[in-house]
Amino acid sequence: MERVKHATDRHHILPRSRCYQLGIDSEFDGNVVRVNQTKHRAWHILFSNLTPEEAIEYIKANWSLSKEGELAFQNELKKRGLK
């Protein structure tokens, strides 16, 4: 069976616009990777110009349980004998 080749894009880990602001060349070693084109577009739809580390912080801040929610969840587990 022949493998289907997917289109790829060049993705800058540290965005070109940030490199420009810092006065550095965005093509420095390790900053550009080849990624699946569909996944690359999805990244920018979801996270715009965030770096991977910034995206993780964004997810943790906006999509995780609050401290109160985590406590309530742990209490629910205890009530059911799951913890």
Long-range contacts (C-beta under 8 A, 24 or more apart in sequence): 6-36, 6-37, 6-38, 7-36, 7-37, 7-38, 8-34, 8-35, 8-36, 8-37, 8-40, 9-34, 9-35, 9-36, 9-37, 9-40, 9-41, 10-34, 11-35, 11-40, 11-43, 13-51, 13-52, 14-51, 15-49, 15-51, 17-49, 18-49
